[in-house]
Amino acid sequence: MLDILFPRLTGGLVASINRCAFTFDGLETVSSELIEESELQKAMLFEIAVARVELILAGHGDPRWDDCIQTAAQRQSMHYDAKVPVAVSESDILIAEHAADNLVQMLRRTQEQRPGSQLEAGPVIPGMGWIATGKGDFSLGEILIEVKHTDRNFVSGDFRQVLMYWILKYAYAIEHNDDVWSDCLLLNPRRNSALLINFNKLLQSASDNSNQVEICELLRSIVGQDLERR
């Protein structure tokens, strides 16, 4: 389905987009050596970091690690291959704390550049047909913020994911006279990497020069056909 919606989101376009990535002054990358030594699943390790960030942003100055781990375990337990940790080492805590500190700084500095915009954790991603309603990572006014803790540049799957979020939000906005995000900010606290991109420009580049209405109708058509087959 995503290949039908965004047929031009290939290696060349992705490489071109990544050339616009930037870093935040004063932030250091998370130690690759410590990450490799960790016995936790990487998804669980960085889920702990994100849980800590959300608690800090909610006003908990120094959240208890037990609370962060419990929240992360609950979220990861929804995935069939998740392994809930029996214990978390001091090294794991150092990694999660470093990643969390980087993400907090990234979010707060971005918010400072847009006074008056509200930072929200877990913005709702509307569903459509068999596509269930979900949640994004963060939003700041008209900016959708997606967080990736990887050891690489942003890839086509990352852009397809946020484009799908935007199309679903756009479809909902049309029916409910709601606002829609204008830009997407991809953040990678692990590598101290970030990328800000306009959704309309990304959509035109990734699709076959289709506009948002055409893409929205194409998605409705695909979802409708799948429902009929079921």
KOLTI-576110 format. One record per atom (N, C-alpha, C): residue number from 1; chain; atom name; x negated, z negated, y. Coordinates in steps of 0.2 Angstrom, whole numbers, always signed. Layout:
// residues N
NUM_A_CA_X_Z_Y
...
// end
This chain:
// residues 230
1_A_N_-4_+0_-6
1_A_CA_+0_+0_+0
1_A_C_-4_+0_+6
2_A_N_-9_-4_+6
2_A_CA_-14_-5_+12
2_A_C_-18_+2_+13
3_A_N_-19_+5_+8
3_A_CA_-23_+12_+9
3_A_C_-18_+17_+12
4_A_N_-12_+16_+10
4_A_CA_-7_+21_+13
4_A_C_-6_+20_+21
5_A_N_-6_+13_+22
5_A_CA_-5_+11_+29
5_A_C_-11_+13_+34
6_A_N_-17_+11_+31
6_A_CA_-23_+12_+35
6_A_C_-28_+16_+31
7_A_N_-27_+22_+31
7_A_CA_-31_+27_+27
7_A_C_-38_+28_+29
8_A_N_-39_+27_+36
8_A_CA_-46_+28_+39
8_A_C_-50_+22_+40
9_A_N_-48_+16_+37
9_A_CA_-52_+10_+37
9_A_C_-57_+10_+32
10_A_N_-62_+15_+33
10_A_CA_-67_+16_+28
10_A_C_-74_+13_+31
11_A_N_-79_+14_+27
11_A_CA_-86_+11_+29
11_A_C_-89_+13_+35
12_A_N_-88_+19_+37
12_A_CA_-90_+21_+44
12_A_C_-87_+18_+50
13_A_N_-80_+17_+49
13_A_CA_-76_+14_+55
13_A_C_-78_+7_+55
14_A_N_-78_+4_+49
14_A_CA_-80_-4_+48
14_A_C_-87_-5_+51
15_A_N_-92_-1_+50
15_A_CA_-98_-2_+53
15_A_C_-98_-1_+60
16_A_N_-94_+4_+63
16_A_CA_-94_+5_+70
16_A_C_-91_-1_+73
17_A_N_-86_-4_+70
17_A_CA_-82_-10_+73
17_A_C_-87_-16_+73
18_A_N_-91_-17_+68
18_A_CA_-95_-23_+67
18_A_C_-101_-23_+72
19_A_N_-102_-17_+75
19_A_CA_-107_-16_+80
19_A_C_-105_-20_+87
20_A_N_-99_-22_+87
20_A_CA_-97_-25_+93
20_A_C_-97_-33_+92
21_A_N_-99_-35_+86
21_A_CA_-99_-42_+85
21_A_C_-104_-46_+90
22_A_N_-103_-52_+91
22_A_CA_-107_-56_+95
22_A_C_-108_-63_+92
23_A_N_-112_-67_+95
23_A_CA_-113_-74_+93
23_A_C_-112_-79_+99
24_A_N_-111_-85_+97
24_A_CA_-110_-91_+102
24_A_C_-117_-94_+103
25_A_N_-119_-95_+110
25_A_CA_-125_-98_+111
25_A_C_-125_-105_+109
26_A_N_-131_-107_+106
26_A_CA_-132_-114_+104
26_A_C_-130_-116_+97
27_A_N_-127_-111_+94
27_A_CA_-124_-113_+87
27_A_C_-129_-110_+82
28_A_N_-130_-114_+77
28_A_CA_-135_-112_+71
28_A_C_-131_-110_+65
29_A_N_-133_-106_+61
29_A_CA_-130_-104_+55
29_A_C_-131_-109_+50
30_A_N_-126_-110_+46
30_A_CA_-126_-115_+40
30_A_C_-131_-113_+35
31_A_N_-135_-118_+33
31_A_CA_-140_-117_+28
31_A_C_-138_-113_+22
32_A_N_-141_-107_+20
32_A_CA_-139_-103_+14
32_A_C_-142_-107_+8
33_A_N_-147_-111_+9
33_A_CA_-150_-114_+3
33_A_C_-146_-120_+1
34_A_N_-143_-124_+6
34_A_CA_-138_-129_+4
34_A_C_-132_-126_+1
35_A_N_-130_-121_+3
35_A_CA_-124_-118_+1
35_A_C_-125_-116_-7
36_A_N_-130_-112_-8
36_A_CA_-132_-110_-15
36_A_C_-133_-116_-20
37_A_N_-135_-122_-17
37_A_CA_-136_-128_-21
37_A_C_-130_-131_-23
38_A_N_-124_-130_-19
38_A_CA_-118_-134_-20
38_A_C_-115_-132_-26
39_A_N_-112_-136_-30
39_A_CA_-108_-135_-36
39_A_C_-101_-134_-35
40_A_N_-99_-135_-29
40_A_CA_-92_-133_-27
40_A_C_-91_-126_-27
41_A_N_-84_-124_-28
41_A_CA_-82_-117_-26
41_A_C_-83_-116_-19
42_A_N_-86_-110_-17
42_A_CA_-87_-109_-10
42_A_C_-80_-109_-6
43_A_N_-75_-107_-9
43_A_CA_-68_-107_-5
43_A_C_-66_-115_-4
44_A_N_-67_-119_-9
44_A_CA_-66_-126_-8
44_A_C_-70_-129_-3
45_A_N_-77_-128_-3
45_A_CA_-81_-130_+1
45_A_C_-79_-129_+9
46_A_N_-78_-123_+10
46_A_CA_-76_-121_+17
46_A_C_-69_-123_+19
47_A_N_-65_-124_+14
47_A_CA_-58_-126_+15
47_A_C_-58_-133_+18
48_A_N_-63_-137_+15
48_A_CA_-64_-144_+17
48_A_C_-66_-144_+25
49_A_N_-70_-139_+27
49_A_CA_-72_-138_+34
49_A_C_-66_-137_+38
50_A_N_-62_-132_+36
50_A_CA_-56_-130_+40
50_A_C_-51_-136_+41
51_A_N_-50_-140_+35
51_A_CA_-46_-145_+36
51_A_C_-49_-151_+41
52_A_N_-55_-151_+41
52_A_CA_-58_-156_+46
52_A_C_-57_-153_+53
53_A_N_-58_-147_+54
53_A_CA_-57_-144_+61
53_A_C_-49_-145_+63
54_A_N_-45_-144_+59
54_A_CA_-38_-145_+61
54_A_C_-36_-152_+62
55_A_N_-39_-157_+59
55_A_CA_-38_-164_+61
55_A_C_-41_-166_+67
56_A_N_-47_-163_+69
56_A_CA_-51_-164_+75
56_A_C_-46_-161_+81
57_A_N_-44_-155_+80
57_A_CA_-40_-152_+85
57_A_C_-33_-156_+86
58_A_N_-31_-159_+81
58_A_CA_-25_-163_+81
58_A_C_-26_-170_+85
59_A_N_-32_-171_+86
59_A_CA_-33_-178_+90
59_A_C_-37_-183_+86
60_A_N_-39_-181_+80
60_A_CA_-42_-186_+76
60_A_C_-50_-185_+77
61_A_N_-53_-190_+81
61_A_CA_-60_-189_+83
61_A_C_-65_-188_+78
62_A_N_-64_-192_+73
62_A_CA_-69_-192_+67
62_A_C_-65_-193_+61
63_A_N_-62_-187_+58
63_A_CA_-57_-188_+52
63_A_C_-61_-191_+46
64_A_N_-57_-195_+42
64_A_CA_-60_-197_+36
64_A_C_-61_-191_+31
65_A_N_-67_-191_+28
65_A_CA_-68_-186_+23
65_A_C_-64_-185_+17
66_A_N_-61_-191_+15
66_A_CA_-56_-191_+10
66_A_C_-50_-188_+12
67_A_N_-48_-188_+18
67_A_CA_-42_-185_+20
67_A_C_-43_-177_+20
68_A_N_-49_-175_+23
68_A_CA_-51_-168_+23
68_A_C_-51_-165_+16
69_A_N_-54_-169_+11
69_A_CA_-55_-166_+4
69_A_C_-48_-166_+1
70_A_N_-43_-171_+2
70_A_CA_-37_-171_-1
70_A_C_-33_-165_+2
71_A_N_-33_-164_+8
71_A_CA_-30_-158_+11
71_A_C_-32_-151_+8
72_A_N_-39_-151_+8
72_A_CA_-42_-145_+5
72_A_C_-40_-144_-2
73_A_N_-40_-149_-6
73_A_CA_-38_-149_-13
73_A_C_-31_-146_-14
74_A_N_-26_-149_-10
74_A_CA_-19_-147_-10
74_A_C_-18_-139_-9
75_A_N_-22_-137_-4
75_A_CA_-21_-130_-2
75_A_C_-24_-126_-8
76_A_N_-30_-127_-10
76_A_CA_-33_-123_-15
76_A_C_-30_-124_-22
77_A_N_-26_-129_-23
77_A_CA_-23_-130_-29
77_A_C_-17_-124_-30
78_A_N_-16_-121_-25
78_A_CA_-11_-116_-25
78_A_C_-14_-109_-28
79_A_N_-20_-109_-29
79_A_CA_-23_-103_-32
79_A_C_-25_-105_-39
80_A_N_-24_-100_-43
80_A_CA_-24_-101_-50
80_A_C_-31_-103_-53
81_A_N_-36_-100_-49
81_A_CA_-43_-101_-51
81_A_C_-47_-107_-48
82_A_N_-43_-111_-44
82_A_CA_-46_-116_-40
82_A_C_-48_-122_-44
83_A_N_-54_-125_-42
83_A_CA_-56_-131_-46
83_A_C_-56_-137_-41
84_A_N_-52_-141_-42
84_A_CA_-51_-147_-37
84_A_C_-57_-152_-39
85_A_N_-61_-153_-34
85_A_CA_-68_-157_-35
85_A_C_-66_-165_-37
86_A_N_-70_-167_-42
86_A_CA_-70_-174_-44
86_A_C_-73_-178_-39
87_A_N_-79_-175_-36
87_A_CA_-83_-179_-31
87_A_C_-86_-174_-27
88_A_N_-88_-176_-21
88_A_CA_-91_-171_-16
88_A_C_-98_-174_-14
89_A_N_-103_-171_-15
89_A_CA_-110_-173_-13
89_A_C_-111_-174_-6
90_A_N_-117_-178_-4
90_A_CA_-119_-178_+3
90_A_C_-121_-172_+6
91_A_N_-124_-167_+2
91_A_CA_-126_-161_+4
91_A_C_-119_-156_+5
92_A_N_-114_-157_+1
92_A_CA_-108_-154_+3
92_A_C_-105_-156_+9
93_A_N_-105_-162_+11
93_A_CA_-103_-165_+17
93_A_C_-107_-162_+23
94_A_N_-113_-161_+22
94_A_CA_-117_-159_+27
94_A_C_-115_-151_+29
95_A_N_-114_-148_+24
95_A_CA_-112_-141_+24
95_A_C_-105_-140_+28
96_A_N_-100_-144_+25
96_A_CA_-94_-144_+28
96_A_C_-94_-146_+35
97_A_N_-98_-151_+37
97_A_CA_-98_-154_+44
97_A_C_-101_-149_+49
98_A_N_-106_-145_+46
98_A_CA_-109_-140_+50
98_A_C_-105_-135_+52
99_A_N_-101_-132_+47
99_A_CA_-97_-127_+47
99_A_C_-91_-129_+52
100_A_N_-88_-135_+51
100_A_CA_-83_-137_+55
100_A_C_-85_-138_+62
101_A_N_-91_-141_+64
101_A_CA_-93_-141_+71
101_A_C_-94_-135_+74
102_A_N_-96_-130_+70
102_A_CA_-97_-123_+73
102_A_C_-90_-120_+75
103_A_N_-85_-121_+70
103_A_CA_-79_-118_+72
103_A_C_-75_-122_+77
104_A_N_-76_-128_+78
104_A_CA_-73_-132_+83
104_A_C_-76_-129_+90
105_A_N_-82_-128_+90
105_A_CA_-86_-126_+96
105_A_C_-83_-119_+98
106_A_N_-83_-115_+93
106_A_CA_-80_-108_+94
106_A_C_-73_-108_+97
107_A_N_-69_-112_+94
107_A_CA_-62_-112_+96
107_A_C_-61_-115_+103
108_A_N_-65_-120_+105
108_A_CA_-64_-123_+111
108_A_C_-67_-119_+117
109_A_N_-73_-116_+115
109_A_CA_-76_-111_+120
109_A_C_-71_-105_+122
110_A_N_-68_-103_+117
110_A_CA_-63_-97_+117
110_A_C_-57_-100_+122
111_A_N_-55_-106_+120
111_A_CA_-49_-108_+124
111_A_C_-51_-109_+131
112_A_N_-57_-112_+133
112_A_CA_-59_-113_+140
112_A_C_-59_-106_+144
113_A_N_-60_-101_+140
113_A_CA_-60_-94_+144
113_A_C_-53_-92_+145
114_A_N_-48_-95_+142
114_A_CA_-41_-93_+143
114_A_C_-37_-99_+144
115_A_N_-38_-102_+150
115_A_CA_-34_-108_+152
115_A_C_-27_-107_+152
116_A_N_-23_-112_+150
116_A_CA_-16_-111_+149
116_A_C_-13_-109_+143
117_A_N_-18_-106_+139
117_A_CA_-16_-103_+132
117_A_C_-16_-109_+127
118_A_N_-11_-109_+123
118_A_CA_-11_-115_+118
118_A_C_-14_-113_+111
119_A_N_-18_-117_+109
119_A_CA_-22_-116_+103
119_A_C_-17_-119_+97
120_A_N_-15_-115_+92
120_A_CA_-11_-117_+87
120_A_C_-14_-116_+80
121_A_N_-14_-121_+76
121_A_CA_-16_-120_+69
121_A_C_-10_-118_+65
122_A_N_-12_-113_+60
122_A_CA_-7_-111_+55
122_A_C_-1_-107_+58
123_A_N_-2_-102_+63
123_A_CA_+3_-98_+65
123_A_C_+7_-95_+60
124_A_N_+14_-94_+61
124_A_CA_+18_-91_+55
124_A_C_+17_-84_+55
125_A_N_+16_-81_+49
125_A_CA_+16_-74_+48
125_A_C_+23_-72_+45
126_A_N_+27_-69_+48
126_A_CA_+34_-67_+45
126_A_C_+33_-63_+39
127_A_N_+38_-63_+35
127_A_CA_+38_-59_+29
127_A_C_+42_-53_+30
128_A_N_+43_-49_+25
128_A_CA_+47_-43_+25
128_A_C_+48_-41_+18
129_A_N_+55_-41_+16
129_A_CA_+56_-39_+9
129_A_C_+53_-44_+4
130_A_N_+49_-41_-1
130_A_CA_+46_-45_-6
130_A_C_+40_-48_-3
131_A_N_+38_-47_+3
131_A_CA_+32_-50_+6
131_A_C_+34_-56_+9
132_A_N_+31_-62_+6
132_A_CA_+33_-69_+8
132_A_C_+30_-70_+15
133_A_N_+34_-75_+18
133_A_CA_+32_-78_+25
133_A_C_+25_-82_+23
134_A_N_+20_-82_+28
134_A_CA_+14_-85_+26
134_A_C_+12_-88_+33
135_A_N_+5_-90_+33
135_A_CA_+2_-93_+39
135_A_C_-5_-90_+40
136_A_N_-6_-89_+46
136_A_CA_-13_-87_+48
136_A_C_-17_-93_+49
137_A_N_-23_-92_+52
137_A_CA_-28_-98_+53
137_A_C_-27_-101_+59
138_A_N_-27_-98_+65
138_A_CA_-26_-100_+71
138_A_C_-23_-95_+76
139_A_N_-20_-97_+81
139_A_CA_-19_-92_+87
139_A_C_-20_-96_+93
140_A_N_-21_-91_+98
140_A_CA_-22_-94_+105
140_A_C_-19_-89_+110
141_A_N_-13_-91_+112
141_A_CA_-9_-87_+116
141_A_C_-8_-80_+113
142_A_N_-10_-75_+115
142_A_CA_-9_-68_+113
142_A_C_-15_-66_+108
143_A_N_-19_-71_+106
143_A_CA_-24_-69_+101
143_A_C_-23_-72_+94
144_A_N_-23_-68_+89
144_A_CA_-23_-71_+82
144_A_C_-30_-72_+80
145_A_N_-32_-78_+78
145_A_CA_-39_-80_+76
145_A_C_-39_-80_+68
146_A_N_-43_-77_+65
146_A_CA_-44_-77_+58
146_A_C_-51_-79_+56
147_A_N_-52_-84_+52
147_A_CA_-59_-87_+50
147_A_C_-61_-85_+43
148_A_N_-67_-82_+43
148_A_CA_-70_-80_+37
148_A_C_-77_-84_+36
149_A_N_-78_-88_+31
149_A_CA_-84_-91_+29
149_A_C_-88_-87_+24
150_A_N_-91_-81_+26
150_A_CA_-95_-77_+21
150_A_C_-102_-76_+23
151_A_N_-106_-73_+19
151_A_CA_-113_-72_+21
151_A_C_-114_-65_+22
152_A_N_-109_-61_+25
152_A_CA_-109_-54_+26
152_A_C_-106_-53_+33
153_A_N_-106_-46_+35
153_A_CA_-102_-44_+41
153_A_C_-95_-44_+39
154_A_N_-90_-43_+43
154_A_CA_-83_-42_+42
154_A_C_-82_-35_+38
155_A_N_-78_-35_+34
155_A_CA_-77_-29_+29
155_A_C_-70_-27_+30
156_A_N_-69_-21_+27
156_A_CA_-62_-18_+28
156_A_C_-56_-22_+26
157_A_N_-57_-26_+20
157_A_CA_-52_-31_+18
157_A_C_-50_-36_+24
158_A_N_-55_-38_+28
158_A_CA_-53_-42_+33
158_A_C_-49_-39_+38
159_A_N_-51_-33_+40
159_A_CA_-47_-29_+45
159_A_C_-40_-27_+42
160_A_N_-39_-25_+36
160_A_CA_-33_-24_+33
160_A_C_-28_-30_+33
161_A_N_-31_-36_+32
161_A_CA_-27_-42_+32
161_A_C_-24_-44_+39
162_A_N_-28_-43_+44
162_A_CA_-26_-45_+51
162_A_C_-21_-40_+53
163_A_N_-22_-33_+51
163_A_CA_-18_-28_+53
163_A_C_-11_-29_+50
164_A_N_-11_-31_+43
164_A_CA_-5_-32_+40
164_A_C_-1_-38_+44
165_A_N_-5_-44_+45
165_A_CA_-2_-49_+49
165_A_C_+2_-47_+55
166_A_N_-2_-42_+59
166_A_CA_+1_-40_+65
166_A_C_+7_-35_+64
167_A_N_+7_-31_+59
167_A_CA_+13_-27_+58
167_A_C_+19_-31_+56
168_A_N_+18_-36_+52
168_A_CA_+23_-40_+50
168_A_C_+26_-44_+57
169_A_N_+21_-47_+61
169_A_CA_+23_-50_+67
169_A_C_+27_-45_+72
170_A_N_+25_-39_+72
170_A_CA_+28_-34_+76
170_A_C_+35_-33_+74
171_A_N_+36_-32_+68
171_A_CA_+42_-30_+65
171_A_C_+47_-36_+66
172_A_N_+45_-42_+66
172_A_CA_+49_-48_+67
172_A_C_+51_-48_+75
173_A_N_+46_-47_+79
173_A_CA_+46_-47_+86
173_A_C_+52_-42_+89
174_A_N_+52_-36_+86
174_A_CA_+57_-31_+88
174_A_C_+64_-34_+86
175_A_N_+65_-37_+81
175_A_CA_+72_-39_+79
175_A_C_+74_-46_+83
176_A_N_+69_-50_+85
176_A_CA_+70_-56_+87
176_A_C_+68_-57_+95
177_A_N_+66_-52_+98
177_A_CA_+64_-52_+105
177_A_C_+58_-57_+106
178_A_N_+53_-57_+101
178_A_CA_+48_-62_+101
178_A_C_+42_-59_+104
179_A_N_+37_-63_+105
179_A_CA_+30_-60_+107
179_A_C_+26_-58_+101
180_A_N_+21_-54_+103
180_A_CA_+17_-51_+97
180_A_C_+10_-52_+100
181_A_N_+5_-53_+95
181_A_CA_-2_-54_+97
181_A_C_-5_-47_+100
182_A_N_-9_-47_+105
182_A_CA_-12_-41_+108
182_A_C_-19_-40_+105
183_A_N_-23_-46_+103
183_A_CA_-29_-45_+101
183_A_C_-30_-50_+95
184_A_N_-36_-48_+91
184_A_CA_-38_-52_+85
184_A_C_-45_-54_+86
185_A_N_-46_-61_+85
185_A_CA_-53_-64_+85
185_A_C_-55_-66_+78
186_A_N_-60_-62_+75
186_A_CA_-63_-64_+69
186_A_C_-69_-69_+70
187_A_N_-69_-74_+67
187_A_CA_-74_-79_+67
187_A_C_-77_-81_+61
188_A_N_-84_-81_+61
188_A_CA_-87_-83_+55
188_A_C_-92_-89_+57
189_A_N_-90_-95_+56
189_A_CA_-94_-101_+58
189_A_C_-100_-102_+54
190_A_N_-100_-99_+47
190_A_CA_-106_-99_+43
190_A_C_-112_-96_+46
191_A_N_-110_-90_+49
191_A_CA_-115_-85_+51
191_A_C_-116_-85_+59
192_A_N_-112_-89_+62
192_A_CA_-111_-89_+69
192_A_C_-110_-82_+72
193_A_N_-105_-79_+69
193_A_CA_-103_-72_+71
193_A_C_-96_-71_+73
194_A_N_-94_-67_+78
194_A_CA_-88_-66_+80
194_A_C_-86_-59_+82
195_A_N_-80_-57_+82
195_A_CA_-78_-51_+84
195_A_C_-71_-51_+87
196_A_N_-70_-48_+93
196_A_CA_-64_-48_+97
196_A_C_-62_-41_+97
197_A_N_-56_-39_+95
197_A_CA_-54_-32_+94
197_A_C_-46_-32_+96
198_A_N_-45_-27_+100
198_A_CA_-38_-25_+102
198_A_C_-34_-22_+96
199_A_N_-28_-25_+95
199_A_CA_-24_-23_+89
199_A_C_-22_-16_+90
200_A_N_-20_-13_+95
200_A_CA_-17_-6_+96
200_A_C_-23_-2_+95
201_A_N_-29_-3_+97
201_A_CA_-35_+1_+96
201_A_C_-37_+1_+89
202_A_N_-37_-5_+85
202_A_CA_-38_-5_+78
202_A_C_-33_-1_+74
203_A_N_-27_-2_+76
203_A_CA_-22_+1_+72
203_A_C_-22_+9_+73
204_A_N_-24_+11_+79
204_A_CA_-24_+19_+79
204_A_C_-30_+21_+76
205_A_N_-36_+17_+76
205_A_CA_-42_+19_+72
205_A_C_-41_+19_+65
206_A_N_-37_+14_+62
206_A_CA_-37_+13_+55
206_A_C_-32_+17_+52
207_A_N_-26_+19_+56
207_A_CA_-21_+23_+53
207_A_C_-23_+31_+55
208_A_N_-18_+35_+53
208_A_CA_-19_+42_+54
208_A_C_-16_+44_+61
209_A_N_-19_+40_+66
209_A_CA_-17_+40_+73
209_A_C_-9_+39_+74
210_A_N_-7_+35_+70
210_A_CA_+0_+33_+70
210_A_C_+1_+27_+75
211_A_N_+7_+26_+79
211_A_CA_+8_+21_+83
211_A_C_+11_+15_+79
212_A_N_+12_+9_+83
212_A_CA_+15_+3_+79
212_A_C_+22_+4_+76
213_A_N_+26_+8_+80
213_A_CA_+33_+9_+77
213_A_C_+33_+13_+71
214_A_N_+28_+19_+70
214_A_CA_+28_+23_+64
214_A_C_+25_+19_+59
215_A_N_+20_+15_+60
215_A_CA_+17_+11_+55
215_A_C_+22_+6_+52
216_A_N_+26_+3_+57
216_A_CA_+31_-2_+55
216_A_C_+36_+1_+50
217_A_N_+39_+7_+52
217_A_CA_+44_+10_+48
217_A_C_+41_+13_+41
218_A_N_+34_+14_+41
218_A_CA_+31_+16_+35
218_A_C_+31_+10_+30
219_A_N_+29_+4_+33
219_A_CA_+29_-2_+29
219_A_C_+36_-3_+26
220_A_N_+41_-3_+31
220_A_CA_+48_-4_+28
220_A_C_+50_+1_+23
221_A_N_+48_+7_+23
221_A_CA_+49_+12_+18
221_A_C_+46_+10_+11
222_A_N_+40_+8_+12
222_A_CA_+36_+6_+6
222_A_C_+39_+0_+2
223_A_N_+41_-5_+6
223_A_CA_+44_-11_+4
223_A_C_+50_-10_+1
224_A_N_+54_-5_+4
224_A_CA_+61_-4_+2
224_A_C_+61_+0_-5
225_A_N_+56_+5_-6
225_A_CA_+55_+8_-12
225_A_C_+53_+4_-18
226_A_N_+49_-1_-16
226_A_CA_+47_-6_-21
226_A_C_+53_-10_-24
227_A_N_+57_-12_-19
227_A_CA_+63_-16_-21
227_A_C_+67_-12_-25
228_A_N_+68_-6_-23
228_A_CA_+73_-2_-27
228_A_C_+70_-1_-35
229_A_N_+64_+0_-35
229_A_CA_+61_+0_-42
229_A_C_+62_-6_-46
230_A_N_+62_-12_-43
230_A_CA_+63_-18_-46
230_A_C_+71_-19_-48
// end
